[in-house]
Every structure is written in structure tokens, then in C-alpha cells.
Amino acid sequence: MIGECLHNTHLLGGKIVSVTTDGFICDIEDLENEILKLDPKLTILLRKYRDLRVQLSGDPEALELKTEIKGLLS
């Protein structure tokens, strides 16, 4: 799913500055909803993960904002 999100972030014109096995840093606000506006063929894994989240926790949100800054240095 991370790879799909990275690709879609690129398609949305976002910049990615760091990637780990379970997350990444980018400059697009409300990324999950922006990705979901794209062609459903480009968001298959994100949508499946959201479906699983609903079944397991009742919450469909797949991406979690860990921190927020206003520039590279804050």
C-alpha cells in the first residue's frame, strides 16, 4: 500500500522527502482523501485496506498524520 500511496502522491504533484517501511513524509494536506479522488484503478490497495480497517476497528481511515510542520525547519 505504501508503494501505491507514493505513486499517487507523485501523480498529485506532491513531494516526498522520506520513506520508511510503515510511513512517509510528504507535502499534501488530507492526502488520503486526495488519493481517493483519483481513478479507482490507481487506489485498489488503499481501498482494500480501508475495507479491512472498517471490519477490524470500525474506522476506515488508512493513513494517520503523525506530525505537522510549516516548512522543512520548524
N, C-alpha and C positions, 0 to 999 in steps of 0.2 A: 504494500500500500504506500510506503514511503516513496518508492520509485515513481509510482503513478502521481502522487502529490507533487513531487519535484518536477516532473514533466509538465503537469498542468500549471504549476506556478510559473514556469518558463513561458508557457503559452499565454498566460495572463500578463506577461511583461514584468514579472516580479524578479527581484534579485535575491539570490540565496548566498549566504556568507558562511554557513557552517552546517554540516550534516553529521549525525551520529546514527547508531543503529535504531534508535527509537524517537528521533525528532530532528528538527532542523530550524534554522533561523532565516526568516525572510521578511520582506518589507510590504506585504499585502495585508491590509486590515480585513478582518472577517473572512479569512482565507477559505474556510470550509464552505461557506455559503457561496463565495465567488466561484469556487471549483464546481459546485453543484449546478451552477447556471450553464456550464459547458455542455457539449454534446454528451448524452448518457453513455455513448460508446467509449468515451475517454475517462469515465468515472466508475467503471464497473466494480473495482475492488473497494473503493471508498463507500459505494452504496451497499455492497455486501457486508462490509464491516459495520456500517451504521445499523443494518438489519440485525446483525448479531448482538450489537450493543443494546438494542431495544429488548431483545429476548432475554438477555442476561441481567440488565440493570434498569430497564425502562427508560433509559436516556439514549437518544440516538446520536448525540454529539460525539464525533470521532476524534477531532483534534482539540487539544487543550492548550490554551495560552499559558505559558509558564512565566513569562515576564514581558514587560513592555518598556521601551525606551524611545526617546525623541532624537535619534541620531546614533552615530556609531559610539560616541562618548557621552556618558551621562553621569 
